[in-house]
């Protein structure tokens, strides 16, 4: 898991960025991080 993907996931979660604003090369990884977080919560 890259550091930049973690940063983007945090920004998306906070609402400062949307998933569409994530660079394409990181989007899949960021989506995986967000999915894992939602599974932990739900």
Rosetta silent file (secondary structure, phi, psi, omega in degrees, C-alpha in Angstrom):
SEQUENCE: XXXXXXXXXXXXXXXXXXXXXXXXXXXXXXXXXXXXXXXXXX
SCORE:     score description
SCORE:     0.000 S_00000001
   1 L     0.000  124.452 -177.004    0.000    0.000    0.000 S_00000001
   2 L   -82.446  153.922  179.316    1.564    3.274   -1.076 S_00000001
   3 H   -63.251  -39.517 -178.954    1.757    6.343    1.114 S_00000001
   4 H   -66.039  -36.330  177.688    0.109    8.490   -1.547 S_00000001
   5 H   -63.700  -40.189  177.816   -2.847    6.114   -1.769 S_00000001
   6 H   -61.938  -43.642 -179.688   -3.272    6.416    2.010 S_00000001
   7 H   -61.865  -47.064  179.524   -3.176   10.219    1.754 S_00000001
   8 H   -63.765  -38.570  178.441   -5.774   10.276   -1.009 S_00000001
   9 H   -61.256  -41.702  177.854   -8.001    7.856    0.911 S_00000001
  10 H   -62.389  -44.975 -178.993   -7.912   10.195    3.916 S_00000001
  11 H   -64.398  -38.948  178.043   -8.745   13.203    1.728 S_00000001
  12 H   -66.148  -44.734 -179.673  -11.648   11.365    0.086 S_00000001
  13 H   -60.380  -38.775 -179.815  -12.974   10.229    3.479 S_00000001
  14 H   -77.104  -11.672 -179.473  -12.816   13.825    4.783 S_00000001
  15 L    86.371    8.988  179.912  -14.612   15.095    1.687 S_00000001
  16 L   -81.207  -22.370  175.389  -11.695   17.258    0.568 S_00000001
  17 L  -135.079  157.924  171.770  -11.304   15.208   -2.636 S_00000001
  18 L  -104.802  163.112  179.287  -13.630   12.978   -4.604 S_00000001
  19 H   -60.546  -28.490  178.821  -12.659    9.559   -5.916 S_00000001
  20 H   -70.336  -18.558  179.605  -12.726   11.108   -9.410 S_00000001
  21 H   -89.060   -5.085  178.980   -9.932   13.499   -8.366 S_00000001
  22 L   -77.320  134.647  177.382   -7.598   10.644   -7.446 S_00000001
  23 L   -55.410  140.424 -174.166   -4.883   10.027  -10.064 S_00000001
  24 H   -54.831  -37.592 -177.776   -5.817    7.048  -12.216 S_00000001
  25 H   -69.672  -16.208  178.736   -2.717    5.065  -11.273 S_00000001
  26 H  -106.248  -11.335 -170.377   -3.719    5.275   -7.573 S_00000001
  27 H   -58.804  -44.598 -178.308   -7.483    5.001   -7.924 S_00000001
  28 H   -62.805  -42.454 -179.464   -7.759    1.212   -7.564 S_00000001
  29 H   -66.654  -41.949  178.404   -5.566    1.200   -4.464 S_00000001
  30 H   -63.133  -42.274  179.358   -7.446    4.110   -2.880 S_00000001
  31 H   -61.814  -39.619  177.836  -10.756    2.380   -3.595 S_00000001
  32 H   -62.857  -42.811  178.918   -9.474   -0.784   -1.895 S_00000001
  33 H   -61.596  -46.499 -179.435   -8.457    1.210    1.200 S_00000001
  34 H   -64.369  -38.198  177.814  -11.849    2.886    1.376 S_00000001
  35 H   -64.697  -41.769  178.720  -13.639   -0.454    0.910 S_00000001
  36 H   -62.627  -41.559  179.450  -11.614   -2.040    3.709 S_00000001
  37 H   -64.883  -39.970 -179.053  -12.454    0.852    6.022 S_00000001
  38 H   -69.565  -31.742  177.005  -16.167    0.609    5.254 S_00000001
  39 H   -67.060  -36.697  179.455  -16.101   -3.151    5.948 S_00000001
  40 H   -67.350  -37.994 -178.338  -14.555   -2.491    9.377 S_00000001
  41 H   -74.456  -45.673 -174.870  -17.246    0.073   10.201 S_00000001
  42 L   -83.866    0.000    0.000  -20.199   -1.880    8.773 S_00000001
